[in-house]
């Protein structure tokens, strides 16, 4: 039998924590070794001779702490059965003390409670041995938590995830996320099933480069989606290396960037069409400027006679009308696209609209020697619409047909009632369109292929304007063409008024203005010297007395000594804008009843509203419509 000294030495120096308990109700701690004292940061004096659960109580603030109860049950079972009882990885928070503070710290133990008997079989104590497994348990908990986060991330992400063998010959698995084909388990990697044929060579090169360098694989390329349709992805794979520095496997992800790439392509196409549009706009604006410049030079240097002046003036007027039309188209597209156009809808027969549109386009059709066929429905085709805008729509379609149909070609316009709709179709046997142009013909700035002689192509404004205006009428417009050389067909569909309504005559609002009775005294204020002088010459030629100044201060000085019937004011004047000038002019003696007319380059709807709110009777946009101005002045004479 071992001497007590050897037993105590072995007990104390054991690397496994251990203490002995008296088999009494309070389980007094009889002895404790250094390993256990060290693990719980206690001294022998703090432990020996004291009840077990007064030294190591439950954490009163931790409702999940059952360490003391579990230990008590295990000890009771050892006493009852006489057999050792094991406790595996048991959580037991231990109370710690330092710097006058106390707290409980989670610890985990694998313990064994063993009853010790003497030679007569009497229970003399219970041996409690412990192994501190806190580090192992917490590592396992951290690993499970990390795996949980990883699984949550994998579940939450929309990324395609994959694992590849070191040489990319085999795929461990690929979760395609309904974007690519999913592969479960070990399988041969067939790159042709995933990568678009046109990007195969590039993908293979990048994969081999990454394998050779043991570097990250990154590539933006086209793929074959789950339904075999083409798409785009950004793929990135990271090599995992073993202890020897060799690639063990690849972990990768792939993003579906199809929508982004399509958006980029649309932006590039839009930029290209915009650049073409700006080039064509410059061309279209220079064309009329050339004859205007020549005509102006001719008036300056050539001997003047009545016929030459008339011919030269007609050239200038025609070209200015053409430029004004271009500017009007630009402004119309801008207003419609921003929702600033307000329709003045009335019940009107679409046949009247067709008639007015044909009148507008007849000179172009006759000039190109086209044969126009008109087929109008015999029964009523009344719609609720804005007469001016609907005429603009049909005239644009007819103009488009005439422009793209060679001389002597055929153009047809049909109008018919079809159920609850009215259909207007414009057909031609002209140059036709490629399918891609048919798809985008109503897009802003969309043009046919442009040639240097401008026999095809255009500003790309008319058809987008048609589409927007028809949609404002709650209708639709579509384009059809069987291909180049096979003509085109445009069809407008507008809701029909089902209740028979007598349409208002298109001429109802038109009246003949009375002829001019006497000369008016007019003040023209414009800082554009040439513009002001030519307008004054025009007004003088009509029999009026005109005074011209170029600065607001001169206008106010002039009004101190003269009274004027009408003031034609530019809005964008220096120092004082036209609206404020009008207000000050009316405050001067003799000017309270003067009529104010805005003459400006600002032609948007809000500009008109602002001048009318400022008390202007008329808003004229440069270049002026002389007929409109003279008609208005005629009404003043009549009154």
C-alpha positions in Angstrom: 0.0 0.0 0.0 1.3 3.5 -1.0 2.3 5.8 1.9 0.0 8.8 2.4 2.9 11.1 1.4 3.2 9.6 -2.0 -0.6 9.7 -2.5 -0.8 13.3 -1.5 2.1 14.2 -3.8 0.5 12.4 -6.8 -2.9 14.0 -6.0 -1.5 17.5 -5.8 0.7 17.3 -8.9 -1.8 15.7 -11.2 -2.3 17.8 -14.4 -6.0 17.0 -14.2 -8.1 19.1 -11.8 -9.5 17.2 -8.9 -11.1 17.7 -5.5 -12.6 15.4 -2.8 -16.0 15.9 -1.3 -17.4 14.7 2.0 -20.5 12.5 1.5 -22.6 14.9 3.6 -25.6 17.1 2.7 -23.5 20.2 2.1 -20.8 18.3 0.2 -17.9 19.9 2.1 -14.6 20.2 0.0 -12.1 18.0 1.8 -9.1 18.5 -0.5 -8.3 20.1 -3.8 -5.3 19.9 -6.1 -3.2 22.7 -7.7 -4.5 22.0 -11.2 -8.1 22.7 -10.2 -7.2 25.7 -8.1 -5.3 27.2 -11.0 -8.2 26.7 -13.5 -10.7 28.5 -11.2 -8.3 31.2 -9.9 -8.8 30.2 -6.2 -6.5 29.6 -3.3 -6.6 26.5 -1.1 -7.8 28.6 1.8 -10.8 29.9 -0.2 -11.9 26.4 -1.0 -11.0 23.6 1.5 -13.4 23.1 4.4 -16.3 25.0 2.7 -19.5 23.6 1.1 -19.2 23.0 -2.6 -22.0 25.2 -3.8 -21.2 28.1 -1.6 -17.8 28.3 -3.3 -19.2 27.6 -6.8 -22.8 29.0 -6.8 -25.1 29.5 -9.8 -24.9 32.9 -11.6 -28.1 34.7 -10.2 -28.4 36.8 -13.3 -28.1 33.9 -15.8 -31.4 32.1 -15.9 -29.9 29.5 -18.2 -27.2 28.5 -15.7 -28.0 25.0 -14.4 -24.3 24.0 -13.7 -24.8 23.5 -9.9 -28.0 21.5 -10.3 -26.5 19.3 -13.0 -23.4 18.7 -10.8 -25.5 17.9 -7.7 -27.6 15.3 -9.7 -24.5 13.6 -11.0 -22.9 13.4 -7.5 -26.2 12.1 -6.1 -26.3 9.4 -8.8 -22.7 8.3 -8.0 -23.6 7.9 -4.4 -26.8 6.1 -5.1 -25.4 3.7 -7.7 -21.8 3.4 -6.4 -20.7 3.9 -9.9 -18.6 6.7 -11.5 -20.8 9.3 -13.3 -19.4 11.2 -16.4 -20.4 14.7 -17.3 -19.3 15.6 -20.9 -18.6 19.3 -21.8 -20.8 20.7 -19.1 -21.3 24.5 -18.9 -20.5 25.8 -15.4 -20.1 29.6 -15.0 -17.4 30.3 -12.4 -17.4 33.5 -10.2 -14.3 35.5 -10.7 -12.8 38.3 -8.5 -10.4 41.1 -9.3 -9.8 44.7 -8.2 -12.8 44.6 -6.0 -15.1 43.5 -8.8 -16.8 40.1 -9.3 -18.3 38.5 -12.4 -19.2 35.1 -13.8 -17.2 33.7 -16.6 -18.5 30.8 -18.8 -16.4 27.6 -18.5 -16.9 24.2 -19.8 -15.8 20.9 -18.0 -15.6 17.3 -18.8 -15.9 15.8 -15.3 -16.2 12.4 -13.5 -17.8 11.9 -10.1 -16.5 8.7 -8.4 -17.6 7.4 -5.0 -14.6 6.2 -2.8 -15.2 3.4 -0.3 -13.0 2.0 2.6 -12.1 -1.7 3.1 -15.4 -2.2 5.0 -17.4 -0.8 2.1 -18.3 2.5 3.7 -18.4 5.6 1.6 -15.6 7.9 2.7 -15.6 10.6 0.0 -16.5 11.5 -3.6 -13.7 12.2 -6.1 -14.5 14.9 -8.6 -12.0 15.1 -11.5 -12.3 17.8 -14.2 -10.8 18.6 -17.5 -11.2 22.3 -18.7 -12.5 22.0 -22.3 -13.6 25.7 -22.5 -11.3 26.5 -25.4 -12.4 23.5 -27.4 -16.1 24.1 -26.8 -15.8 27.8 -27.7 -13.9 27.0 -30.8 -16.6 24.5 -31.9 -19.3 27.1 -31.1 -17.4 29.8 -33.1 -17.1 27.3 -36.0 -20.8 26.5 -35.9 -21.6 30.2 -35.8 -19.3 30.9 -38.7 -20.8 28.1 -40.7 -24.3 29.4 -39.9 -23.4 32.9 -41.1 -21.8 31.4 -44.2 -24.9 29.3 -44.9 -27.1 32.3 -44.3 -25.0 34.4 -46.8 -25.1 31.6 -49.4 -28.9 31.4 -49.0 -29.3 35.2 -49.1 -27.1 35.9 -52.1 -28.2 35.7 -55.7 -24.7 34.9 -56.8 -24.0 31.7 -58.7 -21.6 29.7 -56.5 -19.2 27.0 -57.7 -16.2 24.8 -56.7 -13.7 23.5 -59.2 -10.9 21.0 -59.2 -7.3 22.4 -59.3 -7.1 22.0 -63.1 -10.7 23.0 -63.8 -11.4 19.6 -65.4 -14.0 18.7 -62.8 -16.7 20.6 -61.0 -17.5 19.8 -57.4 -20.8 21.6 -57.6 -22.5 24.6 -59.1 -25.5 26.4 -57.6 -26.9 28.2 -60.7 -29.6 30.2 -58.8 -31.9 29.8 -61.9 -29.4 31.7 -64.0 -27.0 28.8 -65.0 -27.5 25.0 -65.1 -27.1 23.6 -61.5 -24.7 20.7 -61.0 -24.7 18.7 -57.8 -21.8 16.5 -56.9 -18.6 15.6 -58.7 -18.8 15.9 -62.5 -16.7 16.7 -65.5 -16.7 20.4 -66.3 -18.0 21.0 -69.8 -17.2 24.7 -70.3 -19.2 24.7 -73.5 -22.4 24.2 -71.5 -21.8 27.5 -69.7 -19.7 29.9 -71.7 -21.0 31.6 -74.9 -19.2 30.2 -78.0 -17.8 33.6 -78.9 -16.1 33.9 -75.5 -14.9 30.3 -75.1 -11.3 31.1 -76.2 -11.0 34.0 -73.9 -12.4 32.1 -70.9 -10.0 29.1 -71.5 -7.0 31.5 -71.8 -7.9 33.3 -68.5 -8.5 30.0 -66.7 -5.1 28.6 -67.7 -3.4 31.9 -66.8 -4.9 31.8 -63.3 -3.9 28.1 -62.8 -0.3 28.9 -63.9 0.0 31.9 -61.7 -2.1 30.5 -58.8 -3.9 33.8 -58.9 -7.5 34.9 -58.7 -9.5 34.2 -61.8 -11.7 37.2 -63.0 -13.6 37.6 -66.2 -16.6 39.4 -67.5 -18.1 37.3 -70.3 -21.2 36.0 -72.0 -22.8 32.8 -70.8 -25.5 30.4 -71.8 -28.3 30.8 -69.3 -30.4 27.9 -67.9 -32.8 28.3 -70.8 -29.9 28.4 -73.3 -30.5 32.1 -74.0 -27.4 34.4 -73.9 -26.6 36.4 -70.9 -23.7 38.2 -69.2 -21.8 37.4 -66.0 -18.9 38.6 -64.0 -17.1 35.5 -62.7 -14.4 35.4 -59.9 -12.7 32.3 -58.4 -10.1 32.1 -55.7 -7.6 29.3 -55.4 -7.3 27.4 -52.0 -3.7 26.2 -51.4 -2.5 23.3 -49.3 0.4 23.3 -47.0 2.8 22.7 -49.9 1.5 25.7 -51.8 -0.4 23.6 -54.4 -3.9 24.4 -55.5 -6.4 22.2 -53.6 -9.5 23.6 -55.2 -11.1 26.8 -56.5 -14.1 28.6 -54.9 -15.9 30.9 -57.2 -19.0 33.1 -57.7 -20.6 34.6 -60.7 -22.9 37.6 -60.9 -25.7 38.0 -63.4 -24.9 41.3 -65.0 -27.2 40.8 -68.1 -29.4 43.8 -67.3 -26.4 46.0 -66.7 -24.8 45.1 -70.0 -28.0 45.6 -71.8 -28.4 49.0 -70.2 -24.8 49.9 -71.2 -25.5 48.9 -74.8 -28.7 51.0 -74.8 -26.7 54.0 -73.5 -24.0 53.5 -76.1 -26.7 53.2 -78.8 -28.4 56.3 -77.4 -25.1 58.2 -77.5 -24.4 57.1 -81.0 -27.9 58.2 -82.2 -27.6 61.5 -80.3 -24.2 62.2 -82.0 -25.8 61.4 -85.4 -28.8 63.6 -84.6 -26.6 66.6 -83.7 -24.6 66.1 -86.9 -27.8 66.0 -88.9 -29.3 69.0 -87.0 -26.2 71.0 -87.8 -26.5 70.0 -91.5 -30.2 70.8 -91.6 -29.7 74.2 -90.0 -26.8 75.1 -92.3 -28.8 74.2 -95.4 -31.3 77.1 -95.1 -28.6 79.4 -93.8 -26.7 79.2 -97.1 -29.5 80.7 -99.3 -30.4 83.2 -96.5 -26.8 84.4 -96.5 -26.6 84.5 -100.3 -30.0 86.4 -100.5 -28.8 88.9 -97.9 -25.6 89.5 -99.7 -27.5 89.9 -103.0 -29.7 92.6 -101.4 -26.6 94.3 -100.2 -24.5 94.5 -103.4 -26.8 93.9 -106.4 -28.9 96.6 -108.1 -32.4 96.4 -106.7 -35.6 96.0 -108.7 -39.0 95.0 -107.7 -38.8 91.4 -109.1 -35.4 90.7 -107.6 -36.4 92.0 -104.2 -39.6 89.8 -104.3 -37.7 86.7 -105.4 -35.0 87.2 -102.8 -37.5 87.8 -100.1 -39.4 84.7 -100.9 -36.2 82.7 -100.7 -35.5 84.1 -97.2 -39.1 83.5 -96.0 -39.1 79.9 -97.2 -35.8 79.1 -95.6 -36.8 80.8 -92.3 -40.0 78.8 -92.3 -38.0 75.7 -92.7 -35.7 76.6 -89.8 -38.6 77.5 -87.7 -40.2 74.2 -88.4 -37.0 72.4 -87.2 -37.0 74.4 -84.0 -40.7 73.8 -83.5 -40.1 70.0 -83.8 -37.3 70.2 -81.2 -39.5 72.2 -78.8 -42.5 69.9 -79.4 -40.4 66.8 -78.6 -39.1 68.5 -75.4 -42.6 69.6 -74.3 -44.2 66.3 -75.0 -41.4 64.2 -73.3 -41.7 66.4 -70.1 -45.5 66.2 -70.1 -46.0 69.9 -70.7 -48.4 69.5 -73.7 -52.0 70.0 -72.8 -54.5 68.8 -75.4 -57.5 70.9 -76.4 -59.7 68.0 -77.2 -63.0 68.2 -79.1 -65.2 65.7 -80.9 -63.8 65.7 -84.5 -64.1 63.4 -87.5 -60.8 61.9 -88.3 -61.6 62.4 -92.0 -61.3 66.1 -91.5 -57.9 65.6 -89.9 -56.7 63.5 -92.9 -57.9 66.2 -95.3 -56.0 69.0 -93.5 -52.9 66.8 -93.2 -53.0 66.1 -97.0 -53.3 69.8 -97.7 -50.0 70.4 -95.7 -48.0 67.7 -97.4 -49.4 68.1 -101.0 -46.5 70.3 -102.2 -44.0 67.7 -101.2 -46.0 64.8 -102.7 -46.5 66.7 -106.0 -42.8 67.8 -106.1 -41.7 64.1 -105.8 -44.4 63.1 -108.4 -46.0 60.5 -106.0 -49.4 59.0 -106.6 -51.5 59.5 -103.5 -54.5 57.2 -102.9 -57.0 58.2 -100.2 -59.5 55.7 -98.8 -61.8 57.1 -96.2 -64.5 55.2 -94.3 -68.1 55.9 -95.4 -69.4 55.9 -91.8 -68.5 58.3 -89.0 -65.0 58.1 -87.6 -65.4 60.7 -84.8 -62.7 60.8 -82.0 -62.1 63.0 -79.1 -58.9 64.8 -79.9 -56.8 67.9 -80.4 -57.3 69.0 -84.0 -53.9 70.7 -84.3 -52.0 67.8 -82.8 -53.8 65.1 -84.8 -53.1 67.0 -88.0 -49.5 67.2 -87.0 -49.4 63.4 -86.4 -50.9 62.5 -89.8 -48.9 65.1 -91.7 -45.7 63.7 -90.1 -46.6 60.2 -91.3 -47.4 61.4 -94.8 -44.2 63.5 -94.9 -42.2 60.5 -93.7 -43.8 58.3 -96.5 -43.0 61.0 -99.2 -39.5 61.4 -97.9 -38.6 57.7 -98.1 -40.4 56.9 -101.3 -38.6 57.4 -104.6 -40.0 59.8 -107.2 -43.2 58.4 -108.9 -43.9 56.1 -106.0 -47.2 55.1 -104.4 -48.6 56.4 -101.1 -51.9 55.4 -99.6 -53.8 56.7 -96.6 -56.7 54.8 -95.1 -59.1 55.8 -92.4 -61.7 53.4 -91.0 -63.7 52.6 -88.0 -62.8 49.3 -86.4 -64.8 48.3 -83.4 -64.3 50.8 -80.6 -61.3 52.4 -82.4 -60.5 54.5 -85.4 -57.6 53.3 -87.5 -55.5 55.5 -89.8 -52.9 53.8 -91.9 -50.2 55.3 -94.1 -48.6 52.9 -96.6 -45.9 53.4 -99.2 -43.8 51.3 -101.6 -40.6 53.2 -100.6 -37.2 52.0 -99.3 -38.6 50.0 -96.4 -36.7 49.2 -93.2 -34.5 46.6 -91.6 -36.1 44.7 -88.7 -33.8 46.4 -86.2 -35.0 49.9 -87.4 -38.6 48.8 -87.2 -38.1 47.9 -83.5 -36.6 51.3 -82.6 -38.2 53.6 -85.2 -40.2 55.5 -82.5 -37.1 56.0 -80.3 -35.8 59.5 -79.9 -33.0 60.4 -82.3 -33.5 57.1 -84.2 -32.6 57.5 -87.9 -32.3 55.4 -91.0 -28.7 54.9 -92.2 -27.4 58.3 -93.1 -25.8 58.9 -96.4 -23.7 61.9 -97.4 -26.2 63.2 -99.9 -29.0 63.0 -97.2 -31.3 61.0 -99.5 -32.0 58.9 -96.4 -31.8 59.6 -92.7 -33.4 62.4 -90.8 -33.4 64.2 -87.5 -35.2 61.3 -85.8 -37.8 63.6 -84.2 -41.0 63.2 -86.2 -41.9 59.6 -85.3 -41.1 59.9 -81.6 -43.4 62.9 -81.5 -46.1 61.0 -83.3 -45.9 58.2 -80.7 -46.0 60.6 -77.8 -48.9 62.6 -79.1 -51.0 59.5 -80.0 -50.3 58.1 -76.5 -51.6 61.4 -75.1 -54.8 60.6 -77.0 -54.9 57.2 -75.3 -54.0 55.5 -78.6 -51.2 53.5 -80.1 -49.1 53.6 -83.3 -47.1 50.8 -84.8 -44.7 50.3 -87.7 -44.5 47.4 -90.2 -42.1 46.7 -93.0 -41.2 43.5 -94.9 -37.6 44.7 -95.3 -35.5 47.0 -97.5 -37.2 48.0 -100.8 -40.6 46.6 -99.7 -42.2 49.8 -98.3 -43.5 50.6 -94.9 -46.8 50.9 -93.1 -47.7 53.0 -90.1 -51.0 52.5 -88.3 -52.5 54.9 -85.7 -55.3 53.6 -83.5 -57.4 56.1 -81.4 -60.5 55.3 -79.3 -63.6 56.1 -81.2 -66.5 58.1 -79.8 -69.3 55.6 -79.6 -72.1 58.1 -79.1 -72.8 59.9 -82.5 -71.6 63.5 -82.1 -71.8 66.2 -84.6 -68.1 67.3 -84.9 -67.3 70.9 -84.7 -66.2 72.3 -88.0 -62.5 72.8 -88.2 -63.2 76.3 -89.6 -65.6 77.3 -86.8 -63.0 79.2 -84.7 -61.5 80.9 -87.8 -62.6 84.4 -88.7 -61.5 87.0 -91.1 -59.9 89.9 -89.2 -60.9 93.4 -90.2 -58.6 95.3 -92.5 -56.3 97.9 -91.0 -57.9 101.3 -90.6 -55.1 103.6 -89.5 -51.4 103.7 -88.6 -50.3 102.8 -85.1 -47.5 104.3 -83.0 -45.2 101.4 -82.2 -42.1 101.1 -79.9 -39.7 98.2 -80.7 -37.2 97.3 -77.9 -34.6 94.7 -78.7 -30.8 94.5 -78.0 -30.4 92.6 -81.3 -29.8 95.6 -83.5 -30.3 93.8 -86.8 -33.5 92.1 -85.5 -34.9 95.3 -84.2 -34.2 97.3 -87.4 -35.6 94.7 -89.8 -38.8 94.4 -87.7 -39.1 98.2 -87.7 -38.7 98.2 -91.5 -41.4 95.6 -91.8 -43.8 97.5 -89.6 -43.0 100.8 -91.4 -43.8 99.1 -94.7 -47.2 98.2 -93.3 -47.9 101.8 -92.7 -47.2 102.1 -89.0 -44.9 104.7 -87.3 -42.1 102.8 -85.5 -39.5 103.9 -82.9 -36.6 101.6 -82.2 -34.3 101.4 -79.1 -31.9 98.7 -77.9 -31.8 99.2 -74.2 -34.5 99.4 -71.5 -33.2 102.8 -70.2 -33.6 104.2 -73.7 -37.1 102.8 -73.9 -38.1 104.5 -70.6 -36.5 107.8 -71.8 -38.4 107.6 -75.1 -41.7 107.0 -73.4 -41.3 110.2 -71.3 -41.8 112.3 -74.5 -43.8 109.9 -76.7 -47.0 107.9 -76.2 -47.2 104.5 -78.0 -50.2 102.4 -78.9 -48.1 99.2 -78.9 -44.8 98.2 -77.4 -43.0 95.2 -78.9 -40.5 94.1 -76.2 -37.8 91.5 -76.2 -37.8 89.6 -72.9 -34.1 88.9 -72.6 -33.0 92.5 -72.3 -29.8 93.7 -70.5 -30.1 95.1 -67.0 -34.0 95.0 -67.0 -36.0 92.1 -68.5 -38.9 92.7 -70.8 -41.5 91.9 -68.1 -40.2 94.5 -65.7 -39.8 97.0 -68.5 -43.5 96.5 -69.4 -44.5 97.2 -65.8 -42.5 100.4 -65.6 -43.8 101.6 -69.0 -47.4 101.3 -68.0 -46.7 103.5 -64.9 -45.6 106.4 -67.2 -48.0 109.2 -68.2 -50.0 108.3 -71.4 -48.8 104.6 -71.4 -51.4 103.0 -69.1 -53.4 101.7 -72.0 -50.5 100.7 -74.2 -50.6 97.1 -75.6 -47.6 95.0 -74.7 -46.4 92.3 -77.1 -43.6 89.9 -76.1 -41.1 89.3 -78.9 -38.7 86.6 -77.7 -36.7 83.5 -78.4 -38.2 81.8 -75.4 -41.1 79.7 -76.7 -41.9 77.1 -74.1 -45.4 76.9 -72.5 -44.2 78.3 -69.2 -42.6 81.2 -71.0 -46.0 82.1 -72.6 -47.8 81.7 -69.3 -45.3 84.1 -67.6 -45.6 86.8 -70.2 -49.4 86.6 -70.2 -49.4 86.8 -66.3 -47.2 89.9 -66.7 -49.9 91.6 -68.8 -48.6 91.0 -72.3 -51.4 90.7 -74.8 -49.5 88.5 -77.2 -46.4 86.2 -77.1 -44.5 86.0 -80.4 -41.5 83.6 -80.8 -38.6 84.6 -83.0 -38.5 84.4 -86.0 -41.8 86.2 -86.0 -44.9 85.0 -87.9 -45.6 88.3 -89.7 -49.1 87.2 -90.6 -50.0 86.6 -87.0 -48.5 90.0 -85.9 -50.4 91.9 -88.6 -53.6 90.1 -87.8 -53.3 91.1 -84.2 -52.5 94.7 -85.1 -55.5 94.7 -87.4 -57.8 93.8 -84.4 -56.4 96.8 -82.5 -57.3 99.1 -85.5 -60.8 97.6 -85.6 -61.3 98.3 -81.9 
